[in-house]
Structure formats: structure tokens, C-alpha cells
Amino acid sequence: MVSRVLEIFDDDGNDMIDFTEFLDALYVFASTAQEQNQAKVRFAFEIYDVNGDGYISNGDLFRILKIMVGDNLNDIQLQQLVDRTILQADKDKDGKLSIQEFQTFIQGCDIESKLVIDLNASGNMN
């Protein structure tokens, strides 16, 4: 999952995260401003949009959930979960999720407040 996050942070696709890319990512997660909420939803969407085509396909969702659940579900159980999720969230019935469908599906999860880095937290660095 870490490699997937790093891919998203790498805006220019050069397989390296430069300081500007790092700061841009940090800004999104450090901010609680309303304008950053959309960026947080987009980030969550991009985690699942593995091939970067602007949609979450059945295969995209399967790959990411497989990383998340590991061996806790077998492939058949996982595929059933993926199929149910796509069926519930896919309002236009094209077999994939747009960012709008994703946003509607996760509405109420309060994802924006969960994707925050508290830069004011004090740590004891003795």
C-alpha cells in the first residue's frame, strides 16, 4: 500500500518524490480547510484507481482490497465483496465507479477529517 501512496505523490511520474511533491502532499493532509477536502477525496479515489484511467474498475478494487485484507478473505469471498460494492455504488451501471459515484458512496464516512496530519502535535524528542 505504501508504494501505491508514493505513486500518487509522484506528480511528474519520475519514480521519485521531490521536495515540492512532498510539500504538496503534506499540505493536503495538514489542512482542514474546506478547499482541501476535495483533494482528500481525490487522493482516496486515486488509491483505488490503480491504472489511472479516472475510474475504479472491478479489477482495481480487487487489487487494492487484496492488499488491505491479505489472507483474511479468499479470492472468491473478496470478489463477492468487490462485486457487491460495485453493484451498490455504480449508479450509472457502466461497471465502474467515477469519482462522483465514489464520492457519493463514501458520503457520511467523514473521510476528510480522517485524512489529516496534525502538525501541531508535540512530540518529546529527547
N, C-alpha and C positions, 0 to 999 in steps of 0.2 A: 504494500500500500504506500510505503514511503516513496518508492520510485514513481508511482503514479502522481503523487503530490508534487514531486520535484519536476516531473514533465510539465505539469500545469504552470508552475512558477517560471519555467524556462520560456519566456515570451518569444524570444527570437529563434528558438529551436536549435541552438548550437550545442546542446547537451551539457551546458554549463550555466550556473546561475550566477550572474554578475551582481555587483553590489546594488545597482539600480533595480534589478528584478527582485532582489531580496527585500529592499526597502518598499517597493510597490506592494509586495505580498504582505509584509508586516503592517503597512498602513491599512490595508483592507481588514485585517484581523484585529488591529489595535483600536480601530474606530468603532464607536457605537452610533455614529451619525447615520441618519436615515438614508443618505445617498449611498452609503456603503452596504446597506442591506441587500440591494440588488446584486452587488458584486459578490457577496457571500453566497447568495442563491446560485449565481452563475458558477462559482467555484464548486459548489456541491454538485451541480449538474455536470460539470466537466469531469469530475471524478468518475462518474458513471459512463460518460460519452467517450469510451476508450478509443474509438477510431477517429474522433474529432469531426464527424460529419454533421454535427448540430442536432443529433437525435440520440436517444438511448434506445438501442435495439435490444431484442431478446438476448442476443449473444453478449452485448456489452454488459447488461445487467447480470447475466450469469457469471461472467468473468470476475466482476468486482465482488459480487456476493460470495463467490467461491473463495476469494482471498479473505473475506471477512469471517466466514463461518468455518473455514478449514474442513476438518473431517467430522464436524458435528452433524452435518447432513450429508447423505449420499447424493450422487448426481441426480437421481430420479426425484428425490424429495426437493432438492434445490431447484430443479427445472420446474416442478409443480409450483413452487413459491414464485419463481420468475413469471411463469405463465399467468398466475392469478394476479400478480402485481401489474403486469402489462394490461391485462383484461380490465382491471379496475381503473387504472389511470389513463388509459388510451381513449380519450373521449371522441376523437375523430375516426377511430377504428382502422388506422393505417398500419397497425402492428408495431409502432414505435412511439416513443414519447418525445414531444417537442419540449422546449424549455417552458413554454406556457403550461403544458399539461403537467410537467414535473412540479412547477411552482404551485399549481392548484392542488396537486396530490399531497404535497408536503405542508400545505397551509395548515396552520394550527400546531405544527411541530415546534414553532418558535426557533427555527434553525439559526436565525440571525443573532440571537442572544447567546447561542451555544458556540458559535464560531467567533470567539473573542479572546484576545490575549490581553491580560491585564498588565500593562506596563508600569502601573503604579504599585504593584505588589512588591513589598520589600522582602528581600531575602537576606539571610545572615551569611555573609561571605567571609567568615573568619578563617 
